[in-house]
Amino acid sequence: MTDITIRGAGIFGLSIAWACVQRGASVQIIDPHGAGAGSSGGIVGALAPHVPENWNPKKAFQLDSLLMAEAFWREVTTAGGRPSGYARTGRLQPVADAAALALAQQRADTAKQLWQDNAQWAVLPPMQSDWQPLSPEGHLIHDTLSAHLHPRQACDALLAALGARGVRRRSEGHDKGAVLWATGVAGLETLTAAHTRSMGNGVKGQAALLRYDAAGEPQLFADGVHIIPHLDGTVAIGSTSEREYDAPTTTDEQLDDVIARARAAVPALRDAPVIARWAGVRPRARSRAPMLGAWPARDGHFIANGGFKIGFGMAPKIAQVMANLILDGHDTIPQGFRVEDNL
């Protein structure tokens, strides 16, 4: 049985641990702060695709992962008995003007080629529902590929599934076997310290949770804000992207602006009370794609970092790819995702 040590209990560390355990590996998880203690403990959880155009390996990888997600989270929930909050209910976006309408219609044709029968991108007239964004042009973009989950619940679900297989998170311990480093912003700082240029950086995000029950409805994206109707009767909205910040876990007037924009875009939320505010720092690799692969000059050590805003959406595919690499030496990491792409 292969021994693997996972350093970091965020979404990458937990999902890769789960993939390795399913393959029969003996895994230990070490994180002094707890599961989802960093940016993976957020509240938004939008699993939204890139627009279906200018296709590249990153978009193809993400498509594969989004299509794997339903089965991935169903297995996790079944194994551990804890919900992840996953639901593939699609996404609605407003159309700004005639030029945006023409572009949206063009993308509908492109999606047929790229997404094939797996999902649709369509332009629709306004719906007879309170749960939709105001659309200046009058139409809405609807895609059926987008899904969402609750990040904290998803991390708890993975931890429960791993616990059912005898794997527990430990605050400290010695490395055994292959070592995977999935340590977020701290990991990027460690990598940068060993090189002549930055390997990545942290980007602060702020989000809010509102009390409004739209469970089962599509997620919304309007005025740059993700609006996520969680299955527990709350709505998450976010987030900011702050490269400069003094207080990494403190919310401020920038979040107030996000809340105001969400309420202006979706009238149904205008009187919904704010029940929680969140701030955290997300790891963004220099390449802006997840950073995956063997750690150069450290034999037997591997890296999975740089999830930034798409870590949860990429997790099912990343877990599969990294388990293949660590357990079998089978490297299927696409160009642009590799550790050396950031050197």
C-alpha positions in Angstrom: 0.0 0.0 0.0 1.4 3.4 -1.0 2.0 5.9 1.7 1.1 9.5 0.9 1.3 12.7 3.0 -0.9 15.5 2.1 0.2 18.9 3.5 -2.8 21.2 3.4 -6.5 20.5 4.0 -8.1 22.9 1.6 -10.0 21.8 -1.5 -7.0 20.6 -3.5 -5.5 18.6 -0.6 -8.7 17.0 0.5 -9.9 16.1 -3.0 -6.6 14.6 -4.0 -6.5 12.7 -0.7 -9.9 11.3 -1.6 -8.9 10.3 -5.1 -5.8 8.5 -3.7 -7.7 6.7 -0.9 -10.2 5.5 -3.5 -7.2 4.0 -5.4 -6.1 2.1 -2.3 -3.4 4.4 -1.0 -2.6 5.0 2.7 -3.0 8.7 3.2 -2.3 11.1 6.1 -3.4 14.7 6.0 -1.5 17.3 8.0 -2.7 20.9 8.5 -2.3 22.8 11.7 -5.2 25.1 11.0 -8.0 22.7 10.1 -10.0 21.7 7.0 -11.0 24.6 4.9 -9.3 27.1 7.2 -8.0 29.2 4.4 -9.7 30.4 1.2 -11.4 27.0 0.8 -13.6 27.9 3.8 -15.4 30.6 1.8 -19.1 30.9 1.2 -19.6 31.5 -2.6 -18.9 28.3 -4.5 -19.7 29.2 -8.1 -18.7 26.4 -10.4 -19.0 28.4 -13.6 -17.4 27.7 -17.0 -15.3 30.0 -19.1 -17.1 31.4 -22.1 -17.3 28.9 -25.0 -14.8 30.5 -27.4 -11.0 30.8 -27.9 -10.7 27.2 -26.8 -7.5 26.2 -25.0 -6.2 23.4 -22.6 -7.4 25.3 -19.5 -11.0 25.6 -20.8 -11.0 22.0 -21.9 -9.6 20.8 -18.5 -12.3 22.9 -16.7 -15.1 21.4 -18.9 -14.0 17.9 -18.1 -13.9 18.7 -14.4 -17.3 20.4 -14.4 -18.8 17.4 -16.1 -17.1 15.1 -13.5 -18.4 17.1 -10.6 -21.9 15.6 -10.1 -20.6 12.1 -9.7 -17.6 13.2 -7.7 -19.7 15.0 -5.1 -22.4 12.3 -5.0 -19.7 9.7 -4.1 -18.3 12.0 -1.4 -21.7 12.5 0.1 -22.6 8.8 0.0 -19.3 7.8 1.6 -19.4 10.3 4.5 -23.0 11.2 4.9 -22.4 14.9 4.8 -23.9 17.2 2.0 -21.6 19.3 -0.2 -24.3 21.7 -1.3 -23.7 20.7 -4.9 -26.4 21.4 -7.5 -26.1 21.9 -11.2 -28.9 24.4 -11.8 -27.3 26.5 -14.5 -26.7 30.2 -14.6 -28.4 33.4 -15.8 -26.7 36.5 -17.0 -28.2 39.8 -18.3 -27.4 41.1 -21.8 -26.2 44.7 -21.8 -26.9 45.9 -25.3 -27.3 44.9 -29.0 -23.6 44.1 -29.4 -23.6 41.9 -26.3 -26.7 40.1 -27.7 -25.0 39.4 -31.0 -22.0 38.0 -29.1 -24.1 35.9 -26.9 -25.9 34.4 -29.9 -22.5 33.6 -31.5 -21.4 31.9 -28.3 -24.5 29.8 -28.4 -23.4 28.3 -31.7 -19.8 27.9 -30.4 -21.0 26.1 -27.3 -22.8 23.5 -29.5 -19.4 22.6 -31.0 -17.3 22.7 -27.8 -19.7 21.5 -25.2 -21.6 19.2 -27.6 -24.5 17.5 -26.0 -23.2 17.9 -22.4 -24.6 21.4 -21.9 -26.2 24.3 -23.6 -25.6 28.1 -23.9 -28.8 29.8 -24.9 -30.2 33.3 -25.2 -33.7 33.6 -23.7 -36.4 36.2 -23.2 -37.0 37.4 -19.6 -38.4 34.7 -17.4 -41.7 34.9 -15.4 -39.8 34.8 -12.1 -38.6 37.1 -9.4 -35.3 35.2 -9.5 -33.5 36.8 -12.4 -31.2 39.7 -13.0 -32.4 42.9 -14.6 -31.4 42.9 -18.2 -30.9 46.3 -20.0 -31.3 44.7 -23.4 -34.2 42.5 -22.4 -32.6 39.0 -22.9 -30.9 36.6 -20.6 -28.0 34.3 -21.2 -28.7 30.8 -19.8 -26.1 28.1 -19.6 -26.8 24.6 -18.2 -23.1 23.8 -17.4 -22.8 26.0 -14.4 -23.2 24.5 -10.9 -22.5 25.5 -7.4 -21.7 24.1 -4.0 -21.2 25.5 -0.5 -17.4 25.5 0.0 -17.4 24.9 3.8 -19.9 22.1 3.4 -17.9 20.6 0.6 -14.7 20.6 2.7 -16.6 19.0 5.6 -18.1 16.4 3.3 -14.7 15.4 2.0 -13.3 15.2 5.5 -16.3 13.0 6.5 -15.8 10.7 3.5 -12.1 10.4 4.3 -12.9 9.8 7.9 -15.1 6.9 6.9 -12.0 5.4 5.2 -10.0 5.9 8.4 -8.2 9.1 7.3 -8.0 11.9 9.9 -6.6 15.4 9.7 -3.7 15.9 12.0 -2.3 19.2 13.2 1.3 18.0 12.9 3.3 14.9 12.0 6.2 13.5 10.0 6.1 12.9 6.3 5.6 9.4 5.0 6.0 8.4 1.5 5.3 10.8 -1.3 4.4 14.3 -0.1 1.9 16.6 -1.7 2.0 20.3 -0.9 -1.4 22.0 -1.2 -0.7 24.9 1.1 -2.2 27.8 -0.7 -0.7 31.3 -0.3 1.9 30.1 2.2 3.0 27.5 -0.4 3.3 30.2 -3.1 5.4 32.3 -0.8 7.7 29.3 -0.1 8.2 28.6 -3.8 8.8 32.3 -4.6 11.5 32.5 -1.9 13.5 29.8 -3.7 13.3 31.5 -7.1 14.3 34.8 -8.7 10.8 35.9 -9.5 7.3 35.5 -8.1 5.6 32.1 -8.4 2.3 33.6 -7.5 0.5 35.7 -5.0 -2.5 36.0 -2.8 -5.6 37.9 -3.9 -8.0 38.9 -1.2 -11.7 38.3 -1.8 -14.8 39.5 0.2 -18.2 37.9 0.1 -21.5 38.0 2.0 -24.3 35.6 2.9 -27.9 36.8 2.7 -31.0 35.2 4.2 -33.1 34.4 1.1 -34.4 31.1 0.0 -33.9 30.5 -3.7 -32.8 26.9 -3.4 -32.9 25.0 -6.7 -32.8 28.2 -8.8 -30.0 29.0 -11.2 -27.1 31.0 -10.0 -26.9 34.6 -11.3 -24.0 36.6 -12.6 -24.6 40.4 -13.0 -22.4 43.5 -12.8 -19.4 41.3 -12.0 -21.0 39.7 -9.0 -21.7 36.0 -8.5 -25.0 35.4 -6.8 -25.4 31.8 -5.5 -28.7 30.3 -4.2 -27.4 27.7 -1.8 -29.5 24.7 -0.9 -29.7 25.7 2.7 -31.9 28.7 2.1 -29.2 31.3 1.9 -27.7 33.3 -1.0 -24.0 34.0 -1.3 -22.8 37.0 -3.2 -19.2 37.9 -4.1 -16.5 38.7 -4.5 -13.9 41.3 -4.6 -10.4 40.8 -6.1 -7.9 42.8 -4.1 -4.2 42.6 -4.9 -3.3 45.0 -2.1 -4.7 44.6 1.4 -3.7 45.2 5.0 -6.3 43.0 6.8 -6.7 39.7 4.9 -9.7 38.4 6.9 -11.5 41.7 7.5 -14.4 43.0 5.4 -14.9 46.7 4.6 -16.8 49.1 2.3 -15.7 47.2 -0.8 -18.0 44.4 0.3 -20.7 46.9 0.9 -20.4 47.9 -2.7 -20.7 44.2 -3.8 -23.9 43.8 -1.8 -25.3 47.0 -3.2 -24.6 45.9 -6.8 -26.2 42.5 -6.2 -29.3 44.1 -4.8 -29.5 46.6 -7.7 -29.2 43.7 -10.2 -31.7 41.4 -8.5 -34.7 43.2 -7.0 -35.7 40.1 -5.0 -32.6 40.6 -2.8 -33.2 44.3 -1.9 -34.7 43.5 1.5 -32.8 40.2 2.2 -30.8 40.6 5.5 -27.0 40.0 5.5 -26.3 37.2 8.0 -22.6 36.7 7.4 -19.6 38.5 5.9 -16.4 36.7 4.9 -12.9 37.7 3.7 -9.9 35.5 2.8 -6.9 35.4 0.5 -7.0 33.1 -2.5 -3.8 31.7 -4.1 -3.1 32.7 -7.7 -0.2 31.2 -9.5 1.9 33.4 -11.8 0.4 31.5 -14.9 -3.1 32.2 -13.5 -3.9 28.5 -14.0 -3.6 25.9 -11.2 0.0 24.9 -10.6 0.4 21.1 -10.7 3.2 18.5 -10.8 6.4 17.4 -9.2 8.3 19.9 -7.1 11.6 20.6 -8.9 14.7 19.6 -7.0 12.6 17.8 -4.3 12.4 14.2 -5.2 9.1 12.6 -4.1 7.4 15.9 -3.4 4.5 17.3 -5.5 2.6 20.6 -5.7 -1.1 21.4 -6.2 -1.7 25.1 -5.8 -3.1 28.2 -7.4 -6.8 27.4 -7.4 -7.7 31.1 -7.1 -11.4 31.5 -8.1 -11.8 28.1 -9.9 -10.3 25.7 -7.4 -13.6 24.0 -6.5 -14.6 23.7 -10.1 -11.2 22.2 -11.1 -11.0 19.9 -8.1 -12.5 16.7 -9.5 -10.2 16.6 -12.5 -7.1 17.8 -10.6 -7.7 15.1 -8.0 -7.7 12.5 -10.8 -4.7 13.9 -12.5 -2.6 14.2 -9.4 -3.5 10.7 -8.1 -2.4 9.4 -11.5 0.9 11.2 -11.2 1.7 10.4 -7.6 0.5 6.8 -7.6 1.4 5.6 -11.1 3.9 8.2 -12.4 1.4 8.9 -15.2 1.7 12.5 -16.1 -1.4 14.0 -17.9 -1.0 17.6 -16.7 -1.8 20.0 -19.6 0.6 22.7 -20.7 0.0 25.9 -18.8 -0.8 24.0 -15.6 2.7 22.6 -14.9 4.9 23.9 -12.1 7.7 24.7 -14.6 5.3 27.0 -16.4 5.6 29.4 -13.5 9.4 29.3 -13.3 
